[in-house]
Amino acid sequence: MKKLHLTLIALFLLFAAQAQTITEKDLLGQWGIISFTVGGLGIDFETGKVTLSDEALKKLEGQDIEALKTKMAPALELYRNGTMTFSPGNKMEFVIGDKHLTNSYVLTTNEGKQYLRDNSTNSVSTVSLTEGLLKINTIKKNAEVIMYLRKKETL
């Protein structure tokens, strides 16, 4: 009986931790960018920490990594207050510094994965929502781009 109880608890925790199905209503609101990774170079905007994956380190072998991180400081400031706002009618606005990009989007599901298609560029990203964090993952110019966002306000 105790084993069954522990198994049920483990299954509950497993399913509770999985990403939820996202609806347009879930997306509505303003989301702040909390981290951004492109090609293995990651920036955590909450802590200001810049990280490099093992693969990125191999590509940069022989270069001054600390100098690279210092060069990233302006981007850190630019993106630190970046937001993505989803409005009714499948509208989204991406704000980085003084740039405002407004587009429409389509949210779809295929084979258990959810996708967000930007109608102006036709770019498609996988999206998931886990523990209040929205993850947007796409490929741009042969590099994986991963963005994590946290909801700042609901519309």
C-alpha positions in Angstrom: 0.0 0.0 0.0 2.8 2.4 0.9 4.5 1.7 -2.5 1.2 2.5 -4.3 0.9 5.7 -2.4 4.5 6.8 -3.3 3.9 5.8 -6.9 0.8 8.0 -7.1 2.6 10.9 -5.5 5.5 10.5 -8.0 3.0 10.4 -11.0 1.2 13.5 -9.7 4.4 15.4 -9.4 5.5 14.3 -12.8 2.3 15.5 -14.5 2.2 18.7 -12.4 5.7 19.7 -13.6 4.9 19.2 -17.2 4.2 22.1 -19.5 0.5 23.0 -19.7 -1.4 23.5 -22.9 -1.3 27.1 -23.8 -4.5 29.0 -24.9 -4.7 32.6 -26.2 -6.1 33.6 -22.8 -3.0 32.3 -21.1 -0.8 34.4 -23.3 -2.7 37.7 -22.9 -0.7 40.3 -21.1 2.7 41.7 -20.9 5.7 39.3 -20.5 9.1 40.4 -19.4 12.2 38.7 -20.9 14.1 37.1 -18.1 16.7 35.1 -20.2 17.8 34.9 -23.7 20.2 32.3 -25.3 21.4 32.3 -28.9 23.9 29.8 -30.2 24.9 28.8 -26.7 25.5 32.3 -25.4 23.1 32.9 -22.6 22.1 36.1 -20.7 20.1 36.0 -17.5 18.6 39.4 -17.2 17.5 38.9 -13.6 21.1 38.2 -12.4 23.1 39.8 -15.2 25.0 36.6 -15.6 26.4 35.7 -19.1 27.0 32.0 -19.7 28.5 30.0 -22.6 27.6 26.4 -23.5 30.5 23.9 -24.0 29.8 24.0 -27.7 30.0 27.8 -27.7 33.2 27.7 -25.7 34.8 25.4 -28.3 33.9 27.8 -31.1 35.5 30.7 -29.1 38.6 28.8 -28.2 41.6 31.1 -28.1 39.4 34.3 -27.7 39.2 36.4 -24.5 35.9 35.2 -23.0 35.8 37.9 -20.3 36.2 40.6 -23.1 33.3 39.0 -24.9 31.2 39.1 -21.8 32.1 42.7 -21.3 31.0 43.4 -24.9 27.7 41.9 -24.1 26.9 44.5 -21.4 25.1 46.9 -23.8 22.9 44.0 -25.0 22.2 43.1 -21.4 21.0 46.6 -20.7 19.0 46.8 -24.0 17.2 43.5 -23.4 16.8 43.8 -19.6 13.6 45.7 -19.9 12.4 44.0 -23.1 8.8 42.8 -23.2 6.4 40.8 -25.4 2.8 41.7 -25.1 0.0 39.5 -26.4 -3.3 41.3 -27.0 -6.8 40.0 -27.9 -7.2 39.1 -31.6 -3.9 37.3 -31.7 -1.8 40.5 -31.7 1.7 40.6 -30.3 4.2 43.4 -29.7 7.9 42.9 -29.1 9.7 45.8 -27.5 13.5 46.0 -27.2 14.9 49.4 -26.4 13.3 51.9 -28.8 12.2 49.2 -31.3 8.5 48.2 -31.3 7.6 45.3 -33.6 3.8 44.6 -33.8 2.6 41.4 -35.6 -0.2 38.9 -35.5 0.3 35.3 -34.5 -1.3 31.9 -34.7 -1.0 29.3 -31.9 -1.2 25.7 -33.1 -0.7 22.2 -31.7 0.8 19.3 -33.6 1.8 15.9 -32.2 1.7 17.1 -28.6 3.8 20.2 -29.2 2.6 23.8 -29.4 3.8 26.3 -32.0 3.6 30.1 -32.3 3.8 31.4 -35.9 4.6 35.0 -36.5 2.3 36.0 -39.4 4.5 38.8 -40.6 7.7 36.7 -41.0 6.1 33.2 -41.0 8.7 32.1 -38.5 7.6 29.3 -36.3 8.7 28.7 -32.7 7.9 26.0 -30.2 6.3 27.4 -27.1 5.6 26.0 -23.7 4.4 27.3 -20.4 5.8 25.7 -17.2 5.7 27.0 -13.7 4.7 30.5 -14.9 7.5 30.8 -17.4 6.8 31.1 -21.2 9.6 29.4 -23.2 9.9 30.4 -26.9 12.4 28.3 -28.9 13.2 28.9 -32.6 16.0 28.5 -35.1 17.4 31.8 -36.6 20.3 31.7 -39.1 21.3 28.2 -38.1 21.4 29.1 -34.4 19.0 28.0 -31.7 17.3 30.9 -29.9 15.6 30.3 -26.6 13.8 33.0 -24.7 12.2 32.7 -21.3 9.6 35.2 -20.3 7.6 35.9 -17.0 4.2 37.6 -17.0 4.4 41.1 -15.7 0.7 42.1 -16.1 -2.5 40.5 -17.5 -4.7 42.2 -20.0 
